[in-house]
Amino acid sequence: MCVGLPAKVKKIKNGKALVDATGAVREVSAELVEDLEVGDYVMVHAGAAIAKINGTDEAESESILEEYQ
């Protein structure tokens, strides 16, 4: 099973993005997502942003993750 985590983009530089995934801030590859901007929400998997998502998707994902904790 593959698991992706929603994260908010805080900074972008040289093909990398600094993202905040529910308080966990980390650097991931931003090369797979076109037109990525600070403030966008992305799905992160295996150290890479793999898709843009909207704020509603992010809130739903966080709710599901909270249920499993």
GROMACS elastic network, one bead per residue, 0.5 to 0.9 nm:
[ bonds ]
;  ai    aj funct       b0    kb
    2    45     6  0.79363   500
    3    44     6  0.86328   500
    3    45     6  0.66730   500
    3    46     6  0.87819   500
    4    43     6  0.57624   500
    4    44     6  0.51958   500
    4    46     6  0.79894   500
    4    50     6  0.86766   500
    5    21     6  0.68799   500
    5    42     6  0.81950   500
    5    43     6  0.54658   500
    5    44     6  0.51334   500
    5    45     6  0.66436   500
    5    58     6  0.87176   500
    5    61     6  0.77073   500
    5    62     6  0.85282   500
    6    20     6  0.85700   500
    6    21     6  0.60473   500
    6    22     6  0.80924   500
    6    41     6  0.67887   500
    6    42     6  0.57006   500
    6    44     6  0.61570   500
    6    53     6  0.79355   500
    6    57     6  0.82495   500
    6    58     6  0.55744   500
    6    59     6  0.86493   500
    6    61     6  0.67903   500
    6    62     6  0.75307   500
    7    19     6  0.57414   500
    7    20     6  0.51791   500
    7    22     6  0.70476   500
    7    24     6  0.89369   500
    7    25     6  0.88236   500
    7    40     6  0.84755   500
    7    41     6  0.55615   500
    7    42     6  0.54317   500
    7    43     6  0.63149   500
    7    44     6  0.68430   500
    7    49     6  0.87119   500
    7    58     6  0.75007   500
    8    18     6  0.85152   500
    8    19     6  0.53380   500
    8    20     6  0.51915   500
    8    21     6  0.65487   500
    8    22     6  0.86386   500
    8    38     6  0.79832   500
    8    39     6  0.60744   500
    8    40     6  0.58573   500
    8    42     6  0.63701   500
    8    43     6  0.89197   500
    8    58     6  0.87515   500
    9    12     6  0.75290   500
    9    17     6  0.64731   500
    9    18     6  0.60242   500
    9    20     6  0.65864   500
    9    36     6  0.84296   500
    9    37     6  0.72275   500
    9    38     6  0.51263   500
    9    39     6  0.52207   500
    9    40     6  0.55090   500
    9    41     6  0.61407   500
    9    42     6  0.72659   500
   10    17     6  0.72447   500
   10    18     6  0.54186   500
   10    19     6  0.53800   500
   10    20     6  0.68946   500
   10    25     6  0.89287   500
   10    37     6  0.87482   500
   10    38     6  0.54292   500
   10    39     6  0.62627   500
   10    40     6  0.83852   500
   11    16     6  0.83320   500
   11    17     6  0.55680   500
   11    18     6  0.50123   500
   11    19     6  0.71878   500
   11    37     6  0.81610   500
   11    38     6  0.57137   500
   11    39     6  0.84289   500
   12    15     6  0.70422   500
   12    16     6  0.57522   500
   12    18     6  0.63598   500
   12    19     6  0.89425   500
   12    30     6  0.78011   500
   12    36     6  0.82054   500
   12    37     6  0.73879   500
   12    38     6  0.68261   500
   13    16     6  0.53878   500
   13    17     6  0.64041   500
   13    18     6  0.84684   500
   13    30     6  0.88893   500
   14    17     6  0.83548   500
   14    30     6  0.87512   500
   15    28     6  0.87756   500
   15    29     6  0.61669   500
   15    30     6  0.52272   500
   15    31     6  0.54643   500
   16    27     6  0.65206   500
   16    28     6  0.56393   500
   16    31     6  0.72511   500
   16    48     6  0.87516   500
   17    26     6  0.82604   500
   17    27     6  0.55625   500
   17    28     6  0.54007   500
   17    29     6  0.61782   500
   17    30     6  0.55532   500
   17    38     6  0.86984   500
   17    48     6  0.88687   500
   17    49     6  0.81289   500
   18    25     6  0.68690   500
   18    26     6  0.56417   500
   18    28     6  0.64576   500
   18    29     6  0.88800   500
   19    24     6  0.80797   500
   19    25     6  0.55331   500
   19    26     6  0.56012   500
   19    27     6  0.62303   500
   19    28     6  0.72526   500
   19    41     6  0.87885   500
   19    42     6  0.86099   500
   19    44     6  0.89899   500
   20    23     6  0.57073   500
   20    24     6  0.55139   500
   20    26     6  0.66932   500
   20    27     6  0.89807   500
   21    24     6  0.50440   500
   21    25     6  0.62592   500
   21    26     6  0.80670   500
   21    44     6  0.87194   500
   22    25     6  0.81579   500
   22    62     6  0.78083   500
   26    47     6  0.89206   500
   27    47     6  0.77597   500
   27    48     6  0.86833   500
   28    44     6  0.78157   500
   28    46     6  0.86708   500
   28    47     6  0.50041   500
   28    49     6  0.64662   500
   29    32     6  0.75702   500
   29    47     6  0.63537   500
   29    49     6  0.60773   500
   29    50     6  0.88341   500
   30    33     6  0.59687   500
   30    34     6  0.83380   500
   30    36     6  0.76621   500
   30    48     6  0.62970   500
   30    49     6  0.54669   500
   30    50     6  0.79061   500
   31    34     6  0.74402   500
   31    48     6  0.79105   500
   31    49     6  0.77323   500
   31    50     6  0.86443   500
   32    48     6  0.75483   500
   32    49     6  0.66467   500
   32    50     6  0.58415   500
   32    51     6  0.75760   500
   33    36     6  0.61814   500
   33    42     6  0.86788   500
   33    49     6  0.67118   500
   33    50     6  0.62359   500
   33    51     6  0.59141   500
   33    52     6  0.70417   500
   34    51     6  0.88694   500
   34    52     6  0.88715   500
   36    39     6  0.88757   500
   36    40     6  0.68150   500
   36    42     6  0.88918   500
   36    52     6  0.78337   500
   37    40     6  0.57096   500
   38    41     6  0.87116   500
   40    52     6  0.70358   500
   40    53     6  0.76995   500
   40    54     6  0.76735   500
   40    55     6  0.84580   500
   41    51     6  0.85932   500
   41    52     6  0.58153   500
   41    53     6  0.53574   500
   41    54     6  0.60801   500
   41    55     6  0.66684   500
   41    57     6  0.88452   500
   41    58     6  0.70622   500
   42    49     6  0.59530   500
   42    50     6  0.70305   500
   42    51     6  0.54789   500
   42    53     6  0.52486   500
   42    54     6  0.79745   500
   42    58     6  0.82219   500
   43    48     6  0.83698   500
   43    49     6  0.56832   500
   43    50     6  0.57330   500
   43    51     6  0.53922   500
   43    52     6  0.63581   500
   43    53     6  0.66346   500
   43    58     6  0.84433   500
   44    47     6  0.65781   500
   44    48     6  0.54420   500
   44    50     6  0.58365   500
   44    51     6  0.76442   500
   45    48     6  0.54822   500
   45    49     6  0.64956   500
   45    50     6  0.66669   500
   46    49     6  0.84871   500
   49    52     6  0.78834   500
   53    56     6  0.81398   500
   53    57     6  0.60647   500
   53    58     6  0.68385   500
   54    57     6  0.53632   500
   54    58     6  0.64198   500
   54    59     6  0.88746   500
   55    59     6  0.61863   500
   55    60     6  0.86213   500
   56    59     6  0.51646   500
   56    60     6  0.61977   500
   56    61     6  0.86035   500
   57    60     6  0.51702   500
   57    61     6  0.61434   500
   57    62     6  0.86755   500
   58    61     6  0.51234   500
   58    62     6  0.62270   500
   58    63     6  0.86641   500
   59    62     6  0.51580   500
   59    63     6  0.62205   500
   59    64     6  0.87547   500
   60    63     6  0.51117   500
   60    64     6  0.63479   500
   60    65     6  0.87434   500
   61    64     6  0.51873   500
   61    65     6  0.62400   500
   61    66     6  0.86925   500
   62    65     6  0.50634   500
   62    66     6  0.61575   500
   62    67     6  0.87444   500
   63    66     6  0.51808   500
   63    67     6  0.64806   500
   64    67     6  0.52083   500
   64    68     6  0.67621   500
   65    68     6  0.53033   500
   65    69     6  0.65992   500
   66    69     6  0.52427   500
